[in-house]
């Protein structure tokens, strides 16, 4: 806001607000920024309409600048906010700038299923792999082309970043992009462990290790560890733990479950691991396990787990007793198809 020949006219706050300090799925109000004095318009209110910029807030602007850290997973809602802002900018004939940032979990691996039409939501706004392996700037280019946007898009590239680098390789400090993304290691497990949001099992919110811990009051962590060890998931081990969430699911109640310990980052596949963890928790006590049926990111009548996976296929497979390995051939086909689609949008060398 102190740059020469530039006037900061407004800020637009995504889910978690402009400072990244608001909890997930909590409505954010319009306000005036204490530091700059400019108005802050919320892009995460109390209904689905609030997710898109109001055309009135764009009047008098020349450009929108997107400068937000992504974490490399389709569910992370900042990607949806960017797309909605790109669409609004195209309609208003505004220039759109993306200040690109490294993908903290790397840019080489593509993992996870496609997004099936009819399952779009704020946590899956466009058909990309769950772990897409793109920077936010590369994703913007893909959105513009595949959405057919007539948009003046400029991506300011990262300097010295290569696709094989993860956050720890960059030497850059990690700044929480949202309250429950405290470390780069959280980001690495997130593409799989976020699936637990679609169940009544705690994904570790309300602890200091969200997404790295999971459990429920009725689970037996030792039995769960044995079951998952038998799955021989690559690059990961599981340690039995107990924890008491300070808030969110099972707040104030002792939960028993596991810590996800990544021992080989390159071999680790978070989405496969997440599906295996959901299957194991369900198998241990089918009578107490539940799929989340409450509205999720403003969508009703579609289970949250289905929205996260991009279809009902994974949930229905687990309900029939199928395991994650049974789904790998289908995922692999969809991963190859997306890798081919994304190739033309890659801006950085391996």
N, C-alpha and C positions, 0 to 999 in steps of 0.2 A: 504493500500500500504506500510505500515511500519511494517507489520507482519514479524516475523522471519521465515526463511525457506520457504518463499513464495515470488514469484515475480509476481507483477501485470503487465501483458504484454499489455493489451488493455482494453478499455471500449467500450461497445456497447450501444448506446443511442436509446431508444424507441421513440414513439410519445411523444412530449413535451421535448425531449432531456434528457441528463444525469442529469441535474439539475432541471428538471421539470418546466422550465421557458418559454417554447415555446408554443404559442397558438395552439389550436386544428386544425388539418388538414393543418398545415403549414410545408412544407418540411424542414428537418434538414440536414445540411451539415456535412461531415466528418471534423474533426478538431483535434487539439492536446490539451489535457487537461492542463489548466494553473496550476492546483495544483499538479498533479502527473507527468506531462510531457509525459504521454503515449498517443498513438493515440486513438481517439474516432471515432468509425465507426457508422455511422447513420443506424438505422433500420427503418427509416421513411423518405423516400425521395420523389421523384416526380412521382413515378409509383409503381405498385404493386410488381414488382421484388425487389424493394428496401426494402421490409418488411422482407426479409429473409437474414440471414448472408451470405455474399459472401464466398465460401469455401476458397478463398485465405486468408481471414482475420483470419481463424482458424488454419492456418499452424503454427506449433511450439508450440501450446497450449496443455496443459494436461487436462484442465477442463474449463467448463463455470460455473459461479456462478450467480444465479438469486437472486437479493436482491432489490425488488421493492414492494412498498405498493399497494395492490389491494383494491377495494372498494365494492366487493361483487355483481357486476352486470355483466351480460354477455356482455354488450356493451363495457365495459371498455377495451381498446385495449391492455393493458399490458398483459392480458391473452393470446391474440393471439401471441404477441411477444414471450412470454414464450414457447408456443407450437412450433412456428417456430424454436426457438433456440434449443429446445429439439430434434426436427427432424434433425436439422443440426448437433448437437452433436452426435446423433445416427449414422448418416452417416459417420462422421469423427472419430468415436470410441473415443469420449471424455467423461470423467465423467461429470455428471451434478449435481450441488448442488443447492438446494433451501433453502434460509434462510427464514423460515416461519414467518409470521406475523399474528396478529389477524385480523379476518374479522371485520371491524369497525361497521357493522350493524348486527352483531350476526351470529350464526351458526345453529340456530334451524329452521328458517322459510324458506320454499321453495315456490316460487311464480312465476307464469308467464308461458307462452306457450313454447312448444318445438320448436326447430329449424328444419324446414322442409328441406329436401334435395333440392338443387337448390337455396336456399336463404343464403348460407354461404357467409360470408364477413369478413373483418377485425374487424367488430363490432359484429360478431357472427361466430366464427371459428369452434365451435364444439357444438354438441347438449347437452346443459345444460339448466336448467331453467334460466329465466332472473335474478331472485334473487336466486342464487344457494346455499347459505348458507355454502359455503366451504371456507377454507383458501386457499391461493395460493399454499401451499404445498400439501394439499389434492387434489386440482385441478390437480396438476402435476401428482399425482399418478393415478388419473382417466384417464388423457390423455395418460399416458404410456400404461395402460392396454387396453383402448378402441381403441387406435390407433395402438396397436401392436408394440410398439417401443422396439427395442433391445438396451436398454439404461441403463447404470449404474447410477441410480438415488439415491441421498441421500437427504433427507429432514431433516434439522436441526430444531427441533420442538420449538414452543413457550413454555416458562416456565410459569406455573400458569394460563394459559388461559383456560376458560371453554366455551362451546358452547353458553351458555345463556348470556355471557358478550358482551357488545357493547364497543365502543371506550372509552366512558366516564367512564366505570367501570374499565378500565385497569390502570388508573393513568398515562398513557403514553402521552407525548405531541403529538399533531396532527401537522404533517408536511405536507404541501400541496403536494400531489402526482402529481398534475397538476394544472395549473393556475386557473381553474374554479371549484376546489374542496376545497374551503377554510375552511370548518368545517365538523365535523362528521355529523352534521344535513343535510348538503348538500348531503353527501353520502347516507343518509337514504331516501331522496326523489328521488334521481337520478334514481333508477330502473324504475320509472314511468314517471317522468317529462322529462327525456331525449327523450321521444317519440316526444316531441314538436320539436326536431331537424328535424323531418320528415315533418314539416309543415312550413307555412310562419308566424306563431305566434312566437314571441320572447320567448325563454326559460330563459330570464334574463341574457344572456351573455352581457357583457358591463355594468353590474351593480355590486354592492358589494354582491348581493344575487342571484347568478346564480342558476337556477333550483328551487329556493324557490319563485321566482317571475315569472309570465308569463303574456303576454298581447300583444296587437296590437293597432295601432292608431284608428281603427274603432270599437273596442269592448266597451261595457258598463260594467264596473266592478261590479256595483250593481246588474244588471240583471244576470250577470254570477254567482255571489255569491248566489243569490236566486235559480238559476237552480241547482247548485251543492249541496246546502243545502238540496234540495228536494231528492237528490240521497241517502242521509243518509249513506255516505261512512264512514266506521269505523275509529275512531282514528284521524280524521282530521277536521279542520275548515278552512274557507276561508275568507280573509279580502280584500275588494276592495282597490286597490292601483293604482297610476299612477307613471310612471317612464320614464326616458329618457336614453336609452342605449348609452353609449359612443362610442360603436363600435358594429359590427355584425348587425343582423337584425334591421331595423328601426333606425339606428344610428342617433342621434341628433333629433329624432322625439318623441314627447310625446306619450307613450303607456298607455292604460288603461287595467287593468286586475285584477289579484288576487295575494295575498301572500298565500302560502300553510303553514298552521300552524298545526304541529303535536301535538295533545293534549294527545294521548295515544300511545306510541311507540309500545307496544306489540300488540295492536289491528290494528294499521295502516298497510295497504296493498298498497305499492307504485304503483305497476303495475296497479292494478284495478283503483286506483286514477288517474293515468296518462291517461288511456284510457277514463275515465269519463271526464277529463278536455279537451281532444282533441275533444270528442263528443260534449261537451257543447259549445266550441268555434266555431266549425263548424256549429252547429244548430243555433247559434245566427245570423250569417251572412254567409250563404252558398255561396253567390255571391262573397265575398271577400276572404274567406278561400281558401287556396290552399295546396295541397300536394307538398312536395319538389320533383322536377323531375330532378334537376341537379345531376351530378355524386356525389356519396357519398362514401367516403373511397375507391376510385378507382373502384367502380362498376357503370356501366352505364346501362340504360334501366330497372332497377328495382327500384321502388320508395324507398326512404330512410326509410319511415315508415314501409314498408314491410320487409326490411333488419333488422330493429330494432325488430320488432315483431317476425320475423322468418318465416313468410308466408304472403300471401295476405289476409288471412281470416279476420283479425281484420279491415283492411281498407275497405274491401268489405262489412263487416257487418255494419260498421258505415255509409257507403254510402247508404245502404238499410234502414237506420233508426233504426237499432237495438242498444240496449244499452249494457253497460258492463255486466249487470246481465245476459243477454242472452248468454254470452260467458263463464260464470263461470263454468258450467258443463264440458265444453270441457277443459278449463284450469285445473280444478280440477283433471281430469283423467290424464292429462299430468304431473301435479305436483306429483301425487302419483307414477307414473311410474318412474320419475326421482329420487324421494326420495328413491325408492327401489334400483335403480342403484347406487346411491351415497353411500349407507349405508356401503358397504365394504371398502370404502376409508376414513371413518371418523377416525381421530386420537385423538380427544379430547372428554372428557366426557361432559355431559349436564351441 
